[in-house]
Amino acid sequence: MEKVMDRVPLVSIGMPVYNAEAFIEDALDSLLAQTFGDFELIISDNASTDGTREICERYAKSDSRISYFPLGENLGAIRNFNRVFELSNGKYFKWASHDDICASTFLERCVDILEGDSRISWCHSQSLHIDEDGLPLGNEENSAISYVTSGNQETKQGPAWSRDAPDVQERFRSVLLGIGGVLDSYGLIRSDVIRQTPLYLPYFGSEKVFMAELALRGLYAEIPEILFFVRVHSEAAYNLRTNLQQRKFIDPNARRWFAFTRLKLLRGYLSAILRADLAPVDRLRCLNSVIQYLFQTRKWKNIVVSTFKGRGMVHDHT
């Protein structure tokens, strides 16, 4: 259901979906309720076999900002994620998951920050885990997920370098070596910065490489308020535990269970550093962070054992 636009919106939202009927209405309602309304919403359906198509077509008919693109075959998650960006037109872009929820002021707050400072490449808010019913998960009512810290704090999981650091190496290290995941991949990003990257690479966990690409290209801003709600449920991608399950998520035609995903991640980080427009000293400092990553000997021992047993990557969705 392609639509001809009479003007280019400031913001594009891309939602790649597959068998999303359980939660997609909540996600769509939260986006359509945004106080900032100058956006297009692009939904690319990876040949869903449930009621996703009927839901998307109904929403597209009710709101002219929505364009729905059903696929005839399942291309895999990565190609679908990249496809929604390739179909977009806006100055700013946001990926949206079919199961997460944005507070009504999420876009407005992010746009204000990006419009106010051209040095900032992407913006996100603090986040909170919710359960299948949309309620705060467990004891997390007051536990905001943030990638901004004061100083190089040490936690039980390791150092917590701050994503919003002015220093490019610290931003890069916060992705590569810091605690937590990459929920900021669902933030609002400058489209021209995304175009400088190879987008999402075809292996599980490549969102970390993509966020490293962003960290090498500009500043990050975080809204000190919980405006993004991450739904935890049994069908989410982070619950895929075996190597083969994760590879089929990326490529439905995958057959071999054996894959060196972590080595692909390593190559992705190195390529990102070499591709970015960095001063020689900053390039060397970022390469030094990769060396630190390599010398996590206990971690790499566990990785080798897991790989040969066919276990997949542990996907940190925080």
N, C-alpha and C positions, 0 to 999 in steps of 0.2 A: 504494500500500500504506500507507494511513493507519492510525495506531495511536492508541488512546485512552490518555492518560497518567493514572496515578493520583496523580502528584505532579509538581510543577514542578521541573525540575532547576536547579541554580545556573548552569550554562553551556549555551548552545546553540551548536552548530557547524553552519554552513550550507555545503553543497558544491554549487554549480551545476556541472552537467556537460554535455558534448556530445561524443560519440564519444571516450570517455576510456579505452577498454579497454587501451591500451598501458601505462598507469602507475597506474590507479586502485587496483589491489589493494595496491600499495606504500603509497599515501597512506592508504587505509582501515586497513591493518594498523598504521601508525604512530599513528593516532588511537585505535584500539581498545586499543593497548598503553599508553596514558597512565596514569601513576601516580595521577592524579586522575580518578575515574570517574563523578562526578555530572554527567553531560552527556547531552544528546540530540544526535543527528547527523541532520540533515535533508538529504537528497539530492534535488535537483530536476533531472530529466533533460530536456534541451531537445530531445526527439524524436530521440535518437541512432539512427543507422542501422547501428552496428556491434554488438559484443557487450556494450556497457555495461549494458543492461537486465538481461541474465541474471546478470551479475556482481553488480549492486546488489541484485537480488532474493535472490540466494543469501546475501549478507552480511546483509540485513535479516531473513531467516529465522533466522539464526544468532545475532543479537544484538538484544535488545528495545530497545536505545537508538537503533536506526536506523529512520528513517521514510523510505520511498522514494516520491517523487511523479513519475511519468512524465508528460510533456506530450504532447498529440496533435500539436502543431505547434511548430516552432522559433520562440520568441518573441524571439530575439536575446539576446546575452550580458548586457546591462544589466538587462533585465526579469527575467532568471533570477537574477542576483545579488541584486536587490532582493526577489525572491520568497522566497528562503530566509530572509531576515530577517523578512519579514512572517509566515512560518509558525512563527517561533521563539517560545519562552516564557521563556527564561532571563534572569536578572539581568545576565549577561554574554554577549557574542556574539563569535564568531570566524568569519570567512569562511575556507574551506579550499579550496585548489586541488586538482584531481584528480591533479596531477603532482608536487607538493611533499611534503616529509617533515618531520614534527615529531619531535624527540627525545622520549623517554618522559616527561620531567619538564617539558615546555613548559607545559602547562596548570597544573600544580601551582604552578610558580614564578610564573606570571602571576596566578593567583587569590590567592596569598598577598600579592602587592604591592597588588592592587586592594582586597582586603578590609582591608588595613592602612592605607590612606590614601584617603579619599573625594575628595580633590582631584585624584587621578589619573584621567584619562578613558580612557586606553588604555595597554597595556603590550605590549611585544614583546621579543624577544631579538636578539642579533647573528645574522647570517645568513651562509650560505656557498653559492656556486654548485656544483652537481654536474652531472655529465653524464648521459647516458641510462642508464648502468649504475649510477648512484648514487655515483660516485667524484668526489672534488674536481676541479673543472675546471681544466685546464692547470696553472699554477703557483700555484694559489690555496689550497694546503693550509693555509697560515697566514694567509690574507687574509680576515679577518672584515669583513663589511659592517655598519657601525654608523652611526647618525644622531646620536650623542652625541660632542661634541668639547669640548676644554678651550679656551675662548676662541674668538674669531672667526678660526679658522685659515684661511690662504690656501693653496690647492692649485693645481695646473696647470689644473684645470677651473674654479676660482673659489673664492669664500668658502664656508666650511663652518659655517654657523650651527648651533647645537646644538638638536636637537629637544626636549631636556628642560629648556630654559631656563625659569626662573620668569617671565620677561617675555613677554607675549603676542605682541608684535611680533616678537621674535626667533624664537619658535616658528613664527609665520606665515611669516616670511622663509625659514626653513629649508626649508619646503615650496615656496614660490614661487620663491625665488632661489638656494637652496642646491644643492650638488652631490648626486648620487645620486637615487634614485627614491623609491618609496613602498611598500617591502616591509612597512612597519609597518601597512599596510592589512590584513595577514593576522595582526595581533596580536589580543589579547583586549580588547574594548571594552565599556564600560558601555552596556547597551541603552537606558537612558533618555537618554543623550547622543546616540545614533544617531537616536532619535525626534525630536530637535530639528532634524535636518537633512532635506533632501529626498532623502536616500539618494544612489544613484549617478545622475547625470544622463545623458540619452540621447545621449552622444557619446564618441568614442574619447579616452581619457586623462582621463576625468572622475574617476578615483580620486584625482588630485592635488587637485581641488576638494574632494572629500570629506575628504581628510586635512587640508586647510586649515580646513575646518569644525571638525574635532576640535581642531586646534591653537588655534583661537579660543575653545574651550569648556573647556579644562582642561589639566592637566599630562600629560606623557608620561614613562613610565619604561621604561628599557631594561635587560634582564638582561645583564650583561657576560660572556656565555658564548654560544657558538654552539649554538643549539637549533632552528634553522630552516634547512632545506636546500632551495634553489631549483633546480629541475631546468631545465637549458637544453637545448632540443631544437628540431628544425626546425618542428614544428607549433604552437609556442607563439604567443600573440597578438602578442608584440613583434616577430615576424618578418613581420607584415603590413606591406607597404611602400607600397602605393598608397592613395590616398584612398578609392577605391571598395572595396578589400578591407577597409579599416578600417570603413567605413560598413556593409558587409554583415555584419561581425562584430557590430555593434551592432543592425542591422536587416536581416534576411535579404531583405527585399523592397526594399531600397534600389536605385535605378537610376542616379541622377545621380552622376557621379564628382566633381563640384565641390562643395566645402563649406568654409566658413570655421570650421574646428574651433578654431583658436587664438583667434578672436574669441569663440567660445562659452566657452572656458576663461576668458578675460578677464572676461566677463560673470559667470561663475560665481564668480570670486574676489571681484568687487565685491559681488555679492549676498550672499555669505557674510559679508562684513564688515558690511554693513547689517543682516543678519538676527541676528547675534550680539549677546548682551547685554554690550556693552563700555562702559567709561567713555568720554566724548567724546574725551579726549586719546588714548586707546589706539586708538579708531576712526580718528582722523586719522593717527596714526603708521602704522597698517596700510595706510591708503589711500596714504600716502607710499611704502610698499613697492611698491604696484601701479604708482605713477608711475615708480619705478626700473625696474620690469619693462618698462614701456612704452618707456623710453629706452635699452633695449638695441638700438641702431639696427642694428648689424651682424646681430644675430639676426633682427630683423624684416624686414630686406632679404632674407635667405635664406628666411624664411617666405613672403613674397609670391611670390618666384620659384618655390618648391616648390609652392605652392597652385595657381598657374596652369599648372604642368606636370603636375598631378594626383598629385603625390607626397603620401604620407601623413605623419603625425607620426612622428618618430623616438621610439620608446617606450623609455624607460630603465627596465629592469626591476630595477635595483639600488636 
